[in-house]
Amino acid sequence: MKKLVSLLFLFLFLGSSFTHHSWNGNQPLELSTQPLMLDVKIEHPQSASSNDGVLFLNVSGGTAPYTIQVISTFSPSQVYKSERVELKNLGVGNYTIMVQDAEKHVLQKIIELTPMQ
């Protein structure tokens, strides 16, 4: 009965995403998390000289809270404490996106904005 109550507690308060390994009293129940992921939607600048590009960043998986750092050679590094970020007024160039979750897992992507013309 204690095992059933423990499993019910884990399910209700820690979430329903867990992996069960045979419970023999000596092995703890192991929780599984989804891998840290970054979804990027891009609106490229209209021309090589315009600053009308947009990046939509959406972090999922891992363990919240998330930290997103945006690095480019065109502007100072920016840090966001969010799972969704919209970056506006971007020009042509490379942008390095670094995401870190609460468990210190890190994901990095380099996004290249090119002119639409």
N, C-alpha and C positions, 0 to 999 in steps of 0.2 A: 504494500500500500504506500509506503514511504517513497518508493521509486516512482510510482505513478504520480504522486503529488509533486515530486521534484521535476518530472518531465512536464507536467502541466504548468508549473511555475515558469520553467524555461520557455515554453511555447508562448505563454501569455505575455510575459514581461520582457523577453529578449527577442521575440520575433519568431516567425514560423519557419525561417530558413536555417535549418540545422541538419547536420549529418549525424546519424545515430550509429555508434559503434557498440558492439555487444557490451551491455552494462553488467559488469560482474562485481561491482562494489569497489573495485580498485582503479578502474579507468574512468576518467571524467568524460562527460558528454562533450564532444567537440563541435563548436560552432563554425560554420563556414560562411565566408563573405564573398561577394562577387568581386572580381578583379577591378581595380581602379580603371575607369574609362573616361575619355574626353571626346565629346562629339563637337565638331566645329562646322558651322555654316559660314560661308564666305560670300560677301558682296564685294567684288573687285572695284577699284577706283575706275572712274570713267576714262581718265587719261593718265599719262605718266607724270603730269604736273599737278593733278588734283588730289585733294585730301578728303575724298568722299567714300572711302572703303569702310566696310563694317565687318567685324568678326563677332559671331554669336557663339559663346562657349557654354557647354553644358556638361558638368561632371556627374558621373554616377559610379556606383560600385564603391569598393573600399569602405572606409569608415568616416562618416562626417564628424566634425566639421572639416571643410576643405580650405586650402589656401591656394590661390591661383596667382602666379607671378608672370607678368608679360614683360619681355625684354626685347628692345629693338635698338638699332643704332640711331634712330631718328628722335627718340624721346626718352626721358628718364624711365627707369624701371618702375612698374606699377604693381601693387600687391592688393588683392581682393580677398575677402573672407566670405565667400559665397559659393554656391554650386552653379549659379548661372550668372554670366557676365556678358554685357554687350559693349563692345569697343567700337567707338565711332570716330569719324574724322581721320581715318588712316590713309596714308599714302602708300605708294609702291615700295616694296621691300620685303625683307624677311622679319618675321616675328617669332620669337621663341616663347612657347607657352610651357610653363612648369607647374604641375599640380602636385600638391602633397596632401595626404589625408591625415587623420588623427593618429594613425598607426605608423606614421613616417614613411609610408610607401610613396614613391615619386614616379610621376609619368611626365615625359617631355615630348613635345611635338614642335616642329618648325613649320610655320605656315608662310608661304610666299604669296604676296599680293602682286598681281601683275595688272597692267592697264587693260581695259576691255577692248580698246581700239587696236 
